Amino acid sequence: MKITPPTDEHIRHAARDLGLTMSDDAVRDFRQLVTGAIEILRPLDAMPDSLPAPTYPRSRWIHPAASDD
């Protein structure tokens, strides 16, 4: 999944939807903040989506009795 930072227009649109007014400086600052947060998440985005198969046999799952609760 590719994570892309919002554009200035996306930020302005979201602010308007929330009833907020943002100056150009506030939009720029917010975009920089979000872009920094996205950059921190890039290593997670680069991780493989699949888990390795277990290397040991799995035991059968048994539903616990009510008395075990």
Secondary structure as the mmCIF struct_conf table of DSSP 4:
data_model
#
loop_
_struct_conf.conf_type_id
_struct_conf.id
_struct_conf.beg_label_comp_id
_struct_conf.beg_label_asym_id
_struct_conf.beg_label_seq_id
_struct_conf.end_label_comp_id
_struct_conf.end_label_asym_id
_struct_conf.end_label_seq_id
HELX_LH_PP_P HELX_LH_PP_P1 PRO A 5 THR A 7
HELX_RH_AL_P HELX_RH_AL_P1 ASP A 8 ASP A 17
TURN_TY1_P TURN_TY1_P1 LEU A 18 GLY A 19
HELX_RH_AL_P HELX_RH_AL_P2 ASP A 24 ALA A 46
BEND BEND1 MET A 47 MET A 47
BEND BEND2 ASP A 49 SER A 50
HELX_LH_PP_P HELX_LH_PP_P2 LEU A 51 PRO A 54
BEND BEND3 THR A 55 TYR A 56
HELX_LH_PP_P HELX_LH_PP_P3 PRO A 57 TRP A 61
HELX_LH_PP_P HELX_LH_PP_P4 HIS A 63 ALA A 65
HELX_RH_3T_P HELX_RH_3T_P1 ALA A 66 ASP A 68
#
